[in-house]
Amino acid sequence: MKMIKKSTFLFTAAMLLSVTALADSGEGRSKHLDNKGDRIENRLDRQGDRVDNRLDKKGNRIDNRLDKKGDRIDSRLDRAAQRAEANGNDRRATHLDNKGDRIDRRLDRKGDQVDRRLDRKGDRVDRRLDRKGQNIDRRLDRRSQRV
């Protein structure tokens, strides 16, 4: 009888220790999954920010390049208009001046459109990667709560 009580006590103690060890590993696993989700979310967020920033810079470079090109063409045609006016061709001078202004406006508009399009594309990519990271983080949080 004494032997049964002793073995029952040892069995109960062993079970309590194993349950405690399982609970500790469950908390550790839960914390690990939570941290993993946060790391993945932050990494994807930084990646989205980098892509957005790169596309913004690209759009600004294209916009500036087209603006400078339009200004160069407009100034060249303005000089030609001044020469035509000096020679007495007022209609030709007006025509050349208007032509330079039209080309400059068209290139400015085109540069602005490209810049806006690339900005929107960068924002879409950033939002998509942010959502992806948040979804992964939520999924791992749910999984860590089940553990």
HUWOKA-V180870 format. One record per residue. PHI is phi in degrees with one decimal (* if undefined). OMEGA is omega in degrees with one decimal (NA if undefined). NEAR is the number of other C-alpha atoms within 10 Angstrom. Layout:
((PHI:OMEGA:NEAR) (PHI:OMEGA:NEAR))
//
This chain:
((*:180.0:5) (-63.2:179.8:7) (-65.8:179.7:8) (-66.7:178.8:9) (-62.2:-179.3:10) (-65.7:179.8:11) (-68.8:176.9:11) (-64.7:178.9:12) (-63.3:179.2:12) (-65.1:177.6:12) (-62.3:179.6:12) (-64.0:179.1:12) (-62.9:179.2:12) (-63.3:178.9:12) (-65.2:178.7:12) (-62.8:178.9:12) (-65.9:-179.5:12) (-68.8:177.7:12) (-65.0:177.8:12) (-63.7:178.9:12) (-64.2:178.0:12) (-65.6:179.6:12) (-64.7:178.8:13) (-65.5:179.7:12) (-68.6:176.5:13) (-66.5:177.5:16) (-67.6:177.9:15) (-64.1:178.3:14) (-64.6:178.8:16) (-62.1:178.7:20) (-64.1:179.1:15) (-61.2:-179.9:15) (-65.0:179.3:21) (-64.1:178.5:20) (-64.4:179.5:16) (-62.7:178.4:16) (-62.6:178.8:22) (-65.6:179.1:19) (-62.8:-179.6:14) (-64.2:179.9:16) (-61.5:-179.9:22) (-65.4:180.0:16) (-64.0:179.9:15) (-68.0:177.6:20) (-64.9:178.3:20) (-64.5:179.0:15) (-63.3:178.3:16) (-63.5:178.1:21) (-64.4:178.9:19) (-64.0:-179.8:14) (-64.2:179.6:17) (-60.2:-179.6:22) (-64.1:-179.8:16) (-62.7:180.0:15) (-70.1:175.9:21) (-62.7:179.0:20) (-62.4:-179.6:15) (-62.4:178.6:16) (-62.7:178.8:22) (-66.1:178.4:19) (-62.8:-179.6:14) (-64.5:179.7:16) (-60.3:180.0:22) (-64.5:-179.9:16) (-62.6:179.9:15) (-69.8:176.2:20) (-62.6:179.5:20) (-64.3:179.4:15) (-62.7:178.4:16) (-62.9:178.3:21) (-65.8:178.7:19) (-63.1:-179.2:14) (-64.3:-179.1:16) (-62.5:-179.6:22) (-67.2:178.1:16) (-64.0:179.3:14) (-71.6:174.7:21) (-65.3:177.2:20) (-64.2:177.6:15) (-64.8:178.4:17) (-66.5:177.8:24) (-66.1:177.1:18) (-64.9:180.0:14) (-64.9:179.3:17) (-67.4:178.7:15) (-65.9:178.6:11) (-85.2:177.0:10) (95.1:178.6:11) (-98.4:-176.9:14) (-67.3:180.0:14) (-64.3:178.0:12) (-64.2:179.0:16) (-62.9:178.5:22) (-63.6:180.0:16) (-61.0:-179.2:14) (-64.5:179.5:21) (-64.9:178.7:20) (-64.7:179.5:16) (-62.6:177.8:17) (-62.2:178.7:23) (-65.2:178.8:18) (-62.3:-179.3:14) (-63.4:179.7:17) (-62.1:179.1:22) (-63.3:-178.7:16) (-63.7:180.0:15) (-68.8:176.1:19) (-63.1:179.5:20) (-63.3:-180.0:15) (-64.0:177.9:16) (-63.8:178.4:21) (-65.1:179.0:19) (-63.8:179.6:14) (-63.8:179.6:16) (-61.5:179.5:22) (-64.0:-179.5:16) (-62.6:179.5:15) (-69.6:175.7:20) (-63.4:179.0:21) (-64.3:179.1:15) (-62.6:178.1:16) (-62.9:178.0:22) (-64.6:178.2:19) (-62.4:-179.9:14) (-63.1:-179.8:18) (-62.6:179.1:22) (-63.3:-179.3:16) (-62.6:-180.0:15) (-69.6:176.0:21) (-63.0:178.9:21) (-62.4:-179.8:15) (-61.6:179.0:16) (-65.2:179.1:21) (-66.8:178.7:19) (-64.4:178.9:14) (-63.9:179.6:17) (-62.1:178.4:22) (-62.9:-179.7:16) (-62.6:179.6:14) (-70.1:175.0:20) (-64.5:178.0:20) (-62.8:179.8:14) (-65.2:-179.1:14) (-70.4:178.3:20) (-73.9:178.9:14) (-75.4:-176.5:9) (-71.5:NA:13))
//
